[in-house]
Amino acid sequence: TKNTDNKSVTKIKGFWHALGCKCKTIDPVTHDKLVCQISHIPHILSSILASNVEDKALEYKSTGYKDMTRLAKGDPLLWKDIISSNKDNIVKELKKYNKSIEKFIQVIKKGNEKELVSVLEKARNKG
């Protein structure tokens, strides 16, 4: 922001560069929107998945389930604070996910395998 001390930014960037990271400077609004999509939503979806699986199904879990639910093991108190501090972006993104799930359901119901493959291929190319 306009109030940020440039010396502090340089020092922090130096720290992250020393660890081998790449740094980009973006405004707080953009940061919150982007981090919501790549961090907050994946954690929430992982939690939703873990919460919806029946206990008797856990006997058969394997790597796919473990990979998808690893994020759900995060500290609930930390995530409560993260979610509360970015709730507007999170709600907006979750509404988009609801629409995507509904579209996916319709594709499955229609039985159009070509369309199903197309949807899955689009996701595969972004993964």
Distance bins in CASP14 RR format, pairs under 12 A and 6 or more apart:
PFRMAT RR
TARGET T0000
AUTHOR 0000-0000-0000
RMODE 2
METHOD distances of the structure
MODEL  1
1 8 0 0 0 0 0 1 0 0 0 0 0
1 9 0 0 0 0 0 1 0 0 0 0 0
1 25 0 0 0 0 0 1 0 0 0 0 0
1 26 0 0 0 0 0 1 0 0 0 0 0
1 27 1 0 0 1 0 0 0 0 0 0 0
1 28 1 0 0 1 0 0 0 0 0 0 0
1 29 0 0 0 0 0 1 0 0 0 0 0
1 30 0 0 0 0 0 1 0 0 0 0 0
1 31 0 0 0 0 0 1 0 0 0 0 0
2 27 0 0 0 0 0 1 0 0 0 0 0
2 28 0 0 0 0 0 1 0 0 0 0 0
3 9 0 0 0 0 0 1 0 0 0 0 0
3 28 0 0 0 0 0 1 0 0 0 0 0
4 10 0 0 0 0 0 1 0 0 0 0 0
4 11 0 0 0 0 0 1 0 0 0 0 0
4 12 0 0 0 0 0 1 0 0 0 0 0
4 13 0 0 0 0 0 1 0 0 0 0 0
4 25 0 0 0 0 1 0 0 0 0 0 0
4 26 0 0 0 0 0 1 0 0 0 0 0
4 27 0 0 0 0 0 1 0 0 0 0 0
4 28 0 0 0 0 1 0 0 0 0 0 0
5 11 0 0 0 0 1 0 0 0 0 0 0
5 12 0 0 0 0 0 1 0 0 0 0 0
6 12 0 0 0 0 0 1 0 0 0 0 0
6 13 0 0 0 0 0 1 0 0 0 0 0
6 25 0 0 0 0 0 1 0 0 0 0 0
7 13 0 0 0 0 0 1 0 0 0 0 0
7 14 0 0 0 0 0 1 0 0 0 0 0
8 14 0 0 0 0 0 1 0 0 0 0 0
8 15 0 0 0 0 0 1 0 0 0 0 0
8 25 0 0 0 0 0 1 0 0 0 0 0
9 15 0 0 0 0 0 1 0 0 0 0 0
9 16 0 0 0 0 0 1 0 0 0 0 0
9 23 0 0 0 0 1 0 0 0 0 0 0
9 24 0 0 0 0 0 1 0 0 0 0 0
9 25 1 0 0 1 0 0 0 0 0 0 0
9 26 0 0 0 0 0 1 0 0 0 0 0
10 16 0 0 0 0 0 1 0 0 0 0 0
10 17 0 0 0 0 0 1 0 0 0 0 0
10 23 0 0 0 0 0 1 0 0 0 0 0
10 25 0 0 0 0 0 1 0 0 0 0 0
11 17 0 0 0 0 0 1 0 0 0 0 0
11 18 0 0 0 0 0 1 0 0 0 0 0
11 23 0 0 0 0 0 1 0 0 0 0 0
12 18 0 0 0 0 0 1 0 0 0 0 0
12 19 0 0 0 0 0 1 0 0 0 0 0
12 21 0 0 0 0 0 1 0 0 0 0 0
12 23 1 0 0 1 0 0 0 0 0 0 0
12 25 0 0 0 0 0 1 0 0 0 0 0
13 19 0 0 0 0 0 1 0 0 0 0 0
13 20 0 0 0 0 0 1 0 0 0 0 0
13 21 0 0 0 0 1 0 0 0 0 0 0
13 22 0 0 0 0 1 0 0 0 0 0 0
13 23 1 0 1 0 0 0 0 0 0 0 0
13 24 0 0 0 0 1 0 0 0 0 0 0
13 25 0 0 0 0 1 0 0 0 0 0 0
14 20 0 0 0 0 1 0 0 0 0 0 0
14 21 0 0 0 0 1 0 0 0 0 0 0
14 22 0 0 0 0 0 1 0 0 0 0 0
14 23 1 0 0 1 0 0 0 0 0 0 0
15 21 0 0 0 0 1 0 0 0 0 0 0
15 23 0 0 0 0 1 0 0 0 0 0 0
16 22 0 0 0 0 1 0 0 0 0 0 0
16 23 1 0 1 0 0 0 0 0 0 0 0
16 24 0 0 0 0 0 1 0 0 0 0 0
16 25 0 0 0 0 0 1 0 0 0 0 0
17 23 1 0 0 1 0 0 0 0 0 0 0
17 24 0 0 0 0 0 1 0 0 0 0 0
24 30 0 0 0 0 1 0 0 0 0 0 0
24 31 0 0 0 0 1 0 0 0 0 0 0
24 34 0 0 0 0 1 0 0 0 0 0 0
25 31 0 0 0 0 1 0 0 0 0 0 0
26 32 0 0 0 0 1 0 0 0 0 0 0
26 33 0 0 0 0 1 0 0 0 0 0 0
26 34 1 0 0 1 0 0 0 0 0 0 0
26 35 0 0 0 0 1 0 0 0 0 0 0
27 33 0 0 0 0 1 0 0 0 0 0 0
27 34 0 0 0 0 0 1 0 0 0 0 0
28 34 0 0 0 0 0 1 0 0 0 0 0
28 35 0 0 0 0 0 1 0 0 0 0 0
28 85 0 0 0 0 0 1 0 0 0 0 0
28 86 0 0 0 0 0 1 0 0 0 0 0
28 89 0 0 0 0 0 1 0 0 0 0 0
29 35 0 0 0 0 0 1 0 0 0 0 0
29 36 0 0 0 0 0 1 0 0 0 0 0
29 86 0 0 0 0 0 1 0 0 0 0 0
29 88 0 0 0 0 0 1 0 0 0 0 0
29 89 0 0 0 0 1 0 0 0 0 0 0
30 36 0 0 0 0 0 1 0 0 0 0 0
30 37 0 0 0 0 0 1 0 0 0 0 0
30 89 0 0 0 0 0 1 0 0 0 0 0
31 37 0 0 0 0 0 1 0 0 0 0 0
31 38 0 0 0 0 0 1 0 0 0 0 0
31 39 0 0 0 0 0 1 0 0 0 0 0
31 40 0 0 0 0 0 1 0 0 0 0 0
31 85 0 0 0 0 0 1 0 0 0 0 0
31 86 0 0 0 0 1 0 0 0 0 0 0
31 89 0 0 0 0 0 1 0 0 0 0 0
32 38 0 0 0 0 0 1 0 0 0 0 0
32 39 0 0 0 0 0 1 0 0 0 0 0
32 40 0 0 0 0 1 0 0 0 0 0 0
32 82 0 0 0 0 0 1 0 0 0 0 0
32 83 0 0 0 0 0 1 0 0 0 0 0
32 85 0 0 0 0 1 0 0 0 0 0 0
32 86 1 0 1 0 0 0 0 0 0 0 0
32 87 0 0 0 0 0 1 0 0 0 0 0
32 88 0 0 0 0 1 0 0 0 0 0 0
32 89 1 0 1 0 0 0 0 0 0 0 0
32 90 0 0 0 0 1 0 0 0 0 0 0
32 92 0 0 0 0 0 1 0 0 0 0 0
32 93 0 0 0 0 0 1 0 0 0 0 0
33 39 0 0 0 0 0 1 0 0 0 0 0
33 40 0 0 0 0 0 1 0 0 0 0 0
33 41 0 0 0 0 0 1 0 0 0 0 0
33 86 0 0 0 0 1 0 0 0 0 0 0
33 88 0 0 0 0 1 0 0 0 0 0 0
33 89 1 0 1 0 0 0 0 0 0 0 0
33 90 0 0 0 0 0 1 0 0 0 0 0
33 92 0 0 0 0 1 0 0 0 0 0 0
33 93 0 0 0 0 1 0 0 0 0 0 0
34 40 0 0 0 0 0 1 0 0 0 0 0
34 41 0 0 0 0 0 1 0 0 0 0 0
34 86 0 0 0 0 0 1 0 0 0 0 0
34 89 0 0 0 0 1 0 0 0 0 0 0
34 93 0 0 0 0 0 1 0 0 0 0 0
35 41 0 0 0 0 1 0 0 0 0 0 0
35 42 0 0 0 0 0 1 0 0 0 0 0
35 43 0 0 0 0 0 1 0 0 0 0 0
35 82 0 0 0 0 1 0 0 0 0 0 0
35 83 0 0 0 0 0 1 0 0 0 0 0
35 85 0 0 0 0 0 1 0 0 0 0 0
35 86 1 0 0 1 0 0 0 0 0 0 0
35 89 0 0 0 0 1 0 0 0 0 0 0
35 90 0 0 0 0 0 1 0 0 0 0 0
35 93 0 0 0 0 0 1 0 0 0 0 0
36 42 0 0 0 0 1 0 0 0 0 0 0
36 43 0 0 0 0 0 1 0 0 0 0 0
36 44 0 0 0 0 1 0 0 0 0 0 0
36 82 0 0 0 0 1 0 0 0 0 0 0
36 83 0 0 0 0 1 0 0 0 0 0 0
36 85 0 0 0 0 0 1 0 0 0 0 0
36 86 1 0 1 0 0 0 0 0 0 0 0
36 87 0 0 0 0 1 0 0 0 0 0 0
36 88 0 0 0 0 1 0 0 0 0 0 0
36 89 1 1 0 0 0 0 0 0 0 0 0
36 90 1 0 1 0 0 0 0 0 0 0 0
36 91 0 0 0 0 1 0 0 0 0 0 0
36 92 0 0 0 0 1 0 0 0 0 0 0
36 93 1 0 1 0 0 0 0 0 0 0 0
36 94 0 0 0 0 1 0 0 0 0 0 0
36 96 0 0 0 0 0 1 0 0 0 0 0
36 97 0 0 0 0 0 1 0 0 0 0 0
37 43 0 0 0 0 0 1 0 0 0 0 0
37 44 0 0 0 0 0 1 0 0 0 0 0
37 45 0 0 0 0 0 1 0 0 0 0 0
37 86 0 0 0 0 0 1 0 0 0 0 0
37 89 0 0 0 0 1 0 0 0 0 0 0
37 90 0 0 0 0 1 0 0 0 0 0 0
37 92 0 0 0 0 0 1 0 0 0 0 0
37 93 1 0 0 1 0 0 0 0 0 0 0
37 94 0 0 0 0 0 1 0 0 0 0 0
37 96 0 0 0 0 1 0 0 0 0 0 0
37 97 0 0 0 0 0 1 0 0 0 0 0
37 126 0 0 0 0 0 1 0 0 0 0 0
38 45 0 0 0 0 0 1 0 0 0 0 0
38 71 0 0 0 0 0 1 0 0 0 0 0
38 89 0 0 0 0 0 1 0 0 0 0 0
38 93 0 0 0 0 0 1 0 0 0 0 0
38 126 0 0 0 0 0 1 0 0 0 0 0
38 127 0 0 0 0 0 1 0 0 0 0 0
39 45 0 0 0 0 0 1 0 0 0 0 0
39 46 0 0 0 0 0 1 0 0 0 0 0
39 71 0 0 0 0 1 0 0 0 0 0 0
39 74 0 0 0 0 0 1 0 0 0 0 0
39 78 0 0 0 0 0 1 0 0 0 0 0
39 79 0 0 0 0 0 1 0 0 0 0 0
39 82 0 0 0 0 1 0 0 0 0 0 0
39 83 0 0 0 0 0 1 0 0 0 0 0
39 86 0 0 0 0 1 0 0 0 0 0 0
39 89 0 0 0 0 0 1 0 0 0 0 0
39 90 0 0 0 0 0 1 0 0 0 0 0
39 93 0 0 0 0 0 1 0 0 0 0 0
40 46 0 0 0 0 0 1 0 0 0 0 0
40 47 0 0 0 0 0 1 0 0 0 0 0
40 71 0 0 0 0 0 1 0 0 0 0 0
40 78 0 0 0 0 0 1 0 0 0 0 0
40 79 0 0 0 0 1 0 0 0 0 0 0
40 80 0 0 0 0 0 1 0 0 0 0 0
40 81 0 0 0 0 0 1 0 0 0 0 0
40 82 1 0 0 1 0 0 0 0 0 0 0
40 83 1 0 0 1 0 0 0 0 0 0 0
40 84 0 0 0 0 0 1 0 0 0 0 0
40 85 0 0 0 0 1 0 0 0 0 0 0
40 86 1 0 1 0 0 0 0 0 0 0 0
40 87 0 0 0 0 1 0 0 0 0 0 0
40 88 0 0 0 0 0 1 0 0 0 0 0
40 89 1 0 0 1 0 0 0 0 0 0 0
40 90 1 0 1 0 0 0 0 0 0 0 0
40 91 0 0 0 0 0 1 0 0 0 0 0
40 92 0 0 0 0 0 1 0 0 0 0 0
40 93 1 0 0 1 0 0 0 0 0 0 0
40 94 0 0 0 0 1 0 0 0 0 0 0
40 97 0 0 0 0 0 1 0 0 0 0 0
41 47 0 0 0 0 0 1 0 0 0 0 0
41 48 0 0 0 0 0 1 0 0 0 0 0
41 71 0 0 0 0 0 1 0 0 0 0 0
41 79 0 0 0 0 0 1 0 0 0 0 0
41 82 0 0 0 0 0 1 0 0 0 0 0
41 83 0 0 0 0 0 1 0 0 0 0 0
41 86 0 0 0 0 0 1 0 0 0 0 0
41 89 0 0 0 0 1 0 0 0 0 0 0
41 90 1 0 0 1 0 0 0 0 0 0 0
41 91 0 0 0 0 0 1 0 0 0 0 0
41 92 0 0 0 0 0 1 0 0 0 0 0
41 93 1 0 1 0 0 0 0 0 0 0 0
41 94 1 0 0 1 0 0 0 0 0 0 0
41 95 0 0 0 0 0 1 0 0 0 0 0
41 96 0 0 0 0 1 0 0 0 0 0 0
41 97 1 0 0 1 0 0 0 0 0 0 0
41 98 0 0 0 0 0 1 0 0 0 0 0
41 100 0 0 0 0 0 1 0 0 0 0 0
42 48 0 0 0 0 0 1 0 0 0 0 0
42 49 0 0 0 0 0 1 0 0 0 0 0
42 67 0 0 0 0 0 1 0 0 0 0 0
42 68 0 0 0 0 1 0 0 0 0 0 0
42 69 0 0 0 0 0 1 0 0 0 0 0
42 70 0 0 0 0 1 0 0 0 0 0 0
42 71 1 0 1 0 0 0 0 0 0 0 0
42 72 0 0 0 0 1 0 0 0 0 0 0
42 74 0 0 0 0 0 1 0 0 0 0 0
42 79 0 0 0 0 0 1 0 0 0 0 0
42 90 0 0 0 0 0 1 0 0 0 0 0
42 93 0 0 0 0 0 1 0 0 0 0 0
42 94 0 0 0 0 0 1 0 0 0 0 0
42 97 0 0 0 0 0 1 0 0 0 0 0
42 127 0 0 0 0 0 1 0 0 0 0 0
43 49 0 0 0 0 0 1 0 0 0 0 0
43 50 0 0 0 0 0 1 0 0 0 0 0
43 68 0 0 0 0 0 1 0 0 0 0 0
43 69 0 0 0 0 0 1 0 0 0 0 0
43 70 0 0 0 0 1 0 0 0 0 0 0
43 71 1 0 1 0 0 0 0 0 0 0 0
43 72 1 0 0 1 0 0 0 0 0 0 0
43 73 0 0 0 0 1 0 0 0 0 0 0
43 74 1 0 0 1 0 0 0 0 0 0 0
43 75 0 0 0 0 0 1 0 0 0 0 0
43 76 0 0 0 0 0 1 0 0 0 0 0
43 78 0 0 0 0 1 0 0 0 0 0 0
43 79 1 0 0 1 0 0 0 0 0 0 0
43 80 0 0 0 0 0 1 0 0 0 0 0
43 82 1 0 0 1 0 0 0 0 0 0 0
43 83 0 0 0 0 1 0 0 0 0 0 0
43 86 0 0 0 0 0 1 0 0 0 0 0
43 90 0 0 0 0 1 0 0 0 0 0 0
43 93 0 0 0 0 0 1 0 0 0 0 0
43 94 0 0 0 0 0 1 0 0 0 0 0
44 50 0 0 0 0 0 1 0 0 0 0 0
44 51 0 0 0 0 0 1 0 0 0 0 0
44 71 0 0 0 0 1 0 0 0 0 0 0
44 72 0 0 0 0 1 0 0 0 0 0 0
44 74 0 0 0 0 0 1 0 0 0 0 0
44 76 0 0 0 0 0 1 0 0 0 0 0
44 79 0 0 0 0 1 0 0 0 0 0 0
44 80 0 0 0 0 0 1 0 0 0 0 0
44 82 0 0 0 0 1 0 0 0 0 0 0
44 83 1 0 0 1 0 0 0 0 0 0 0
44 86 0 0 0 0 0 1 0 0 0 0 0
44 87 0 0 0 0 0 1 0 0 0 0 0
44 89 0 0 0 0 0 1 0 0 0 0 0
44 90 1 0 0 1 0 0 0 0 0 0 0
44 91 0 0 0 0 0 1 0 0 0 0 0
44 93 0 0 0 0 1 0 0 0 0 0 0
44 94 1 0 0 1 0 0 0 0 0 0 0
44 97 0 0 0 0 1 0 0 0 0 0 0
45 51 0 0 0 0 0 1 0 0 0 0 0
45 52 0 0 0 0 0 1 0 0 0 0 0
45 68 0 0 0 0 1 0 0 0 0 0 0
45 69 0 0 0 0 1 0 0 0 0 0 0
45 70 0 0 0 0 0 1 0 0 0 0 0
45 71 0 0 0 0 1 0 0 0 0 0 0
45 72 0 0 0 0 1 0 0 0 0 0 0
45 90 0 0 0 0 0 1 0 0 0 0 0
45 93 0 0 0 0 1 0 0 0 0 0 0
45 94 0 0 0 0 1 0 0 0 0 0 0
45 96 0 0 0 0 0 1 0 0 0 0 0
45 97 1 0 0 1 0 0 0 0 0 0 0
45 98 0 0 0 0 0 1 0 0 0 0 0
45 100 0 0 0 0 0 1 0 0 0 0 0
45 101 0 0 0 0 0 1 0 0 0 0 0
46 52 0 0 0 0 0 1 0 0 0 0 0
46 53 0 0 0 0 0 1 0 0 0 0 0
46 64 0 0 0 0 0 1 0 0 0 0 0
46 65 0 0 0 0 0 1 0 0 0 0 0
46 66 0 0 0 0 0 1 0 0 0 0 0
46 67 0 0 0 0 1 0 0 0 0 0 0
46 68 1 0 0 1 0 0 0 0 0 0 0
46 69 1 0 1 0 0 0 0 0 0 0 0
46 70 1 0 0 1 0 0 0 0 0 0 0
46 71 1 1 0 0 0 0 0 0 0 0 0
46 72 1 0 1 0 0 0 0 0 0 0 0
46 73 0 0 0 0 1 0 0 0 0 0 0
46 74 0 0 0 0 1 0 0 0 0 0 0
46 79 0 0 0 0 0 1 0 0 0 0 0
47 53 0 0 0 0 0 1 0 0 0 0 0
47 68 0 0 0 0 0 1 0 0 0 0 0
47 69 0 0 0 0 1 0 0 0 0 0 0
47 70 0 0 0 0 0 1 0 0 0 0 0
47 71 1 0 0 1 0 0 0 0 0 0 0
47 72 1 0 1 0 0 0 0 0 0 0 0
47 73 0 0 0 0 1 0 0 0 0 0 0
47 74 0 0 0 0 1 0 0 0 0 0 0
47 75 0 0 0 0 0 1 0 0 0 0 0
47 76 0 0 0 0 1 0 0 0 0 0 0
47 79 1 0 0 1 0 0 0 0 0 0 0
47 80 0 0 0 0 0 1 0 0 0 0 0
47 83 0 0 0 0 1 0 0 0 0 0 0
47 94 0 0 0 0 0 1 0 0 0 0 0
48 68 0 0 0 0 0 1 0 0 0 0 0
48 69 0 0 0 0 1 0 0 0 0 0 0
48 71 0 0 0 0 0 1 0 0 0 0 0
48 72 0 0 0 0 1 0 0 0 0 0 0
48 94 0 0 0 0 1 0 0 0 0 0 0
48 97 0 0 0 0 1 0 0 0 0 0 0
48 98 0 0 0 0 0 1 0 0 0 0 0
48 101 0 0 0 0 0 1 0 0 0 0 0
49 57 0 0 0 0 0 1 0 0 0 0 0
49 58 0 0 0 0 0 1 0 0 0 0 0
49 61 0 0 0 0 0 1 0 0 0 0 0
49 64 0 0 0 0 0 1 0 0 0 0 0
49 65 0 0 0 0 1 0 0 0 0 0 0
49 66 0 0 0 0 0 1 0 0 0 0 0
49 67 0 0 0 0 0 1 0 0 0 0 0
49 68 1 0 1 0 0 0 0 0 0 0 0
49 69 1 0 1 0 0 0 0 0 0 0 0
49 70 0 0 0 0 0 1 0 0 0 0 0
49 71 0 0 0 0 1 0 0 0 0 0 0
49 72 1 0 0 1 0 0 0 0 0 0 0
50 57 0 0 0 0 0 1 0 0 0 0 0
50 58 0 0 0 0 1 0 0 0 0 0 0
50 61 0 0 0 0 0 1 0 0 0 0 0
50 65 0 0 0 0 1 0 0 0 0 0 0
50 66 0 0 0 0 0 1 0 0 0 0 0
50 67 0 0 0 0 0 1 0 0 0 0 0
50 68 0 0 0 0 1 0 0 0 0 0 0
50 69 1 0 1 0 0 0 0 0 0 0 0
50 70 0 0 0 0 1 0 0 0 0 0 0
50 71 0 0 0 0 1 0 0 0 0 0 0
50 72 1 0 1 0 0 0 0 0 0 0 0
50 73 0 0 0 0 1 0 0 0 0 0 0
50 74 0 0 0 0 0 1 0 0 0 0 0
50 76 0 0 0 0 0 1 0 0 0 0 0
51 69 0 0 0 0 1 0 0 0 0 0 0
51 72 1 0 0 1 0 0 0 0 0 0 0
51 76 0 0 0 0 0 1 0 0 0 0 0
52 58 0 0 0 0 0 1 0 0 0 0 0
52 65 0 0 0 0 0 1 0 0 0 0 0
52 68 0 0 0 0 0 1 0 0 0 0 0
52 69 0 0 0 0 0 1 0 0 0 0 0
52 72 0 0 0 0 0 1 0 0 0 0 0
53 59 0 0 0 0 0 1 0 0 0 0 0
53 60 0 0 0 0 0 1 0 0 0 0 0
53 61 1 0 0 1 0 0 0 0 0 0 0
53 64 0 0 0 0 0 1 0 0 0 0 0
53 65 1 0 0 1 0 0 0 0 0 0 0
53 66 0 0 0 0 0 1 0 0 0 0 0
53 68 0 0 0 0 1 0 0 0 0 0 0
53 69 0 0 0 0 1 0 0 0 0 0 0
53 72 0 0 0 0 0 1 0 0 0 0 0
54 60 0 0 0 0 0 1 0 0 0 0 0
54 61 0 0 0 0 0 1 0 0 0 0 0
55 61 0 0 0 0 0 1 0 0 0 0 0
57 65 0 0 0 0 1 0 0 0 0 0 0
57 69 0 0 0 0 0 1 0 0 0 0 0
58 65 1 0 0 1 0 0 0 0 0 0 0
58 66 0 0 0 0 0 1 0 0 0 0 0
58 69 0 0 0 0 1 0 0 0 0 0 0
59 65 0 0 0 0 0 1 0 0 0 0 0
60 66 0 0 0 0 0 1 0 0 0 0 0
61 67 0 0 0 0 0 1 0 0 0 0 0
61 68 0 0 0 0 1 0 0 0 0 0 0
61 69 0 0 0 0 1 0 0 0 0 0 0
61 70 0 0 0 0 0 1 0 0 0 0 0
62 68 0 0 0 0 0 1 0 0 0 0 0
62 69 0 0 0 0 0 1 0 0 0 0 0
63 69 0 0 0 0 0 1 0 0 0 0 0
63 70 0 0 0 0 0 1 0 0 0 0 0
64 70 0 0 0 0 1 0 0 0 0 0 0
65 72 0 0 0 0 0 1 0 0 0 0 0
66 72 0 0 0 0 0 1 0 0 0 0 0
66 73 0 0 0 0 0 1 0 0 0 0 0
67 73 0 0 0 0 0 1 0 0 0 0 0
71 79 0 0 0 0 1 0 0 0 0 0 0
71 82 0 0 0 0 0 1 0 0 0 0 0
72 79 0 0 0 0 1 0 0 0 0 0 0
73 79 0 0 0 0 0 1 0 0 0 0 0
74 80 0 0 0 0 0 1 0 0 0 0 0
74 82 0 0 0 0 0 1 0 0 0 0 0
75 81 0 0 0 0 1 0 0 0 0 0 0
75 82 0 0 0 0 1 0 0 0 0 0 0
76 82 0 0 0 0 0 1 0 0 0 0 0
76 83 0 0 0 0 0 1 0 0 0 0 0
77 83 0 0 0 0 0 1 0 0 0 0 0
77 84 0 0 0 0 0 1 0 0 0 0 0
78 84 0 0 0 0 0 1 0 0 0 0 0
78 85 0 0 0 0 0 1 0 0 0 0 0
79 85 0 0 0 0 0 1 0 0 0 0 0
79 86 0 0 0 0 0 1 0 0 0 0 0
79 90 0 0 0 0 0 1 0 0 0 0 0
80 86 0 0 0 0 0 1 0 0 0 0 0
80 87 0 0 0 0 0 1 0 0 0 0 0
81 87 0 0 0 0 0 1 0 0 0 0 0
82 89 0 0 0 0 0 1 0 0 0 0 0
82 90 0 0 0 0 1 0 0 0 0 0 0
83 89 0 0 0 0 0 1 0 0 0 0 0
83 90 1 0 1 0 0 0 0 0 0 0 0
83 91 0 0 0 0 1 0 0 0 0 0 0
83 93 0 0 0 0 0 1 0 0 0 0 0
83 94 0 0 0 0 0 1 0 0 0 0 0
84 90 0 0 0 0 1 0 0 0 0 0 0
84 91 0 0 0 0 0 1 0 0 0 0 0
86 92 0 0 0 0 0 1 0 0 0 0 0
86 93 0 0 0 0 1 0 0 0 0 0 0
86 94 0 0 0 0 0 1 0 0 0 0 0
87 93 0 0 0 0 0 1 0 0 0 0 0
87 94 0 0 0 0 0 1 0 0 0 0 0
88 94 0 0 0 0 0 1 0 0 0 0 0
88 95 0 0 0 0 0 1 0 0 0 0 0
89 95 0 0 0 0 0 1 0 0 0 0 0
89 96 0 0 0 0 0 1 0 0 0 0 0
90 96 0 0 0 0 0 1 0 0 0 0 0
90 97 0 0 0 0 0 1 0 0 0 0 0
91 97 0 0 0 0 0 1 0 0 0 0 0
91 98 0 0 0 0 0 1 0 0 0 0 0
92 98 0 0 0 0 0 1 0 0 0 0 0
92 99 0 0 0 0 0 1 0 0 0 0 0
93 99 0 0 0 0 0 1 0 0 0 0 0
93 100 0 0 0 0 0 1 0 0 0 0 0
94 100 0 0 0 0 0 1 0 0 0 0 0
94 101 0 0 0 0 0 1 0 0 0 0 0
95 101 0 0 0 0 0 1 0 0 0 0 0
95 102 0 0 0 0 0 1 0 0 0 0 0
96 102 0 0 0 0 0 1 0 0 0 0 0
96 103 0 0 0 0 0 1 0 0 0 0 0
97 103 0 0 0 0 0 1 0 0 0 0 0
97 104 0 0 0 0 0 1 0 0 0 0 0
98 104 0 0 0 0 0 1 0 0 0 0 0
98 105 0 0 0 0 0 1 0 0 0 0 0
99 105 0 0 0 0 0 1 0 0 0 0 0
99 106 0 0 0 0 0 1 0 0 0 0 0
100 106 0 0 0 0 0 1 0 0 0 0 0
100 107 0 0 0 0 0 1 0 0 0 0 0
100 119 0 0 0 0 1 0 0 0 0 0 0
100 122 0 0 0 0 0 1 0 0 0 0 0
100 123 0 0 0 0 1 0 0 0 0 0 0
101 107 0 0 0 0 0 1 0 0 0 0 0
101 108 0 0 0 0 0 1 0 0 0 0 0
101 119 0 0 0 0 0 1 0 0 0 0 0
102 108 0 0 0 0 0 1 0 0 0 0 0
102 109 0 0 0 0 0 1 0 0 0 0 0
103 109 0 0 0 0 0 1 0 0 0 0 0
103 110 0 0 0 0 0 1 0 0 0 0 0
103 115 0 0 0 0 1 0 0 0 0 0 0
103 116 0 0 0 0 0 1 0 0 0 0 0
103 118 0 0 0 0 0 1 0 0 0 0 0
103 119 1 0 0 1 0 0 0 0 0 0 0
103 122 0 0 0 0 0 1 0 0 0 0 0
104 110 0 0 0 0 0 1 0 0 0 0 0
104 111 0 0 0 0 0 1 0 0 0 0 0
104 112 0 0 0 0 0 1 0 0 0 0 0
104 115 0 0 0 0 0 1 0 0 0 0 0
104 116 0 0 0 0 1 0 0 0 0 0 0
104 118 0 0 0 0 0 1 0 0 0 0 0
104 119 1 0 0 1 0 0 0 0 0 0 0
104 120 0 0 0 0 1 0 0 0 0 0 0
104 122 0 0 0 0 0 1 0 0 0 0 0
104 123 0 0 0 0 1 0 0 0 0 0 0
105 111 0 0 0 0 0 1 0 0 0 0 0
105 116 0 0 0 0 0 1 0 0 0 0 0
105 119 0 0 0 0 0 1 0 0 0 0 0
106 112 0 0 0 0 1 0 0 0 0 0 0
106 115 0 0 0 0 1 0 0 0 0 0 0
106 116 0 0 0 0 0 1 0 0 0 0 0
106 119 0 0 0 0 0 1 0 0 0 0 0
107 113 0 0 0 0 1 0 0 0 0 0 0
107 114 0 0 0 0 1 0 0 0 0 0 0
107 115 1 0 1 0 0 0 0 0 0 0 0
107 116 1 0 1 0 0 0 0 0 0 0 0
107 117 0 0 0 0 1 0 0 0 0 0 0
107 118 0 0 0 0 1 0 0 0 0 0 0
107 119 1 0 1 0 0 0 0 0 0 0 0
107 120 0 0 0 0 1 0 0 0 0 0 0
107 122 0 0 0 0 0 1 0 0 0 0 0
108 115 0 0 0 0 1 0 0 0 0 0 0
108 116 1 0 0 1 0 0 0 0 0 0 0
108 119 0 0 0 0 1 0 0 0 0 0 0
108 120 0 0 0 0 0 1 0 0 0 0 0
109 115 0 0 0 0 0 1 0 0 0 0 0
109 116 0 0 0 0 0 1 0 0 0 0 0
110 116 0 0 0 0 1 0 0 0 0 0 0
110 119 0 0 0 0 0 1 0 0 0 0 0
111 117 0 0 0 0 0 1 0 0 0 0 0
111 119 0 0 0 0 0 1 0 0 0 0 0
112 118 0 0 0 0 1 0 0 0 0 0 0
112 119 0 0 0 0 1 0 0 0 0 0 0
113 119 0 0 0 0 0 1 0 0 0 0 0
113 120 0 0 0 0 0 1 0 0 0 0 0
114 120 0 0 0 0 0 1 0 0 0 0 0
114 121 0 0 0 0 0 1 0 0 0 0 0
115 121 0 0 0 0 0 1 0 0 0 0 0
115 122 0 0 0 0 0 1 0 0 0 0 0
116 122 0 0 0 0 0 1 0 0 0 0 0
116 123 0 0 0 0 0 1 0 0 0 0 0
117 123 0 0 0 0 0 1 0 0 0 0 0
117 124 0 0 0 0 1 0 0 0 0 0 0
118 124 0 0 0 0 0 1 0 0 0 0 0
118 125 0 0 0 0 0 1 0 0 0 0 0
119 125 0 0 0 0 0 1 0 0 0 0 0
119 126 0 0 0 0 0 1 0 0 0 0 0
120 126 0 0 0 0 0 1 0 0 0 0 0
120 127 0 0 0 0 0 1 0 0 0 0 0
121 127 0 0 0 0 0 1 0 0 0 0 0
END
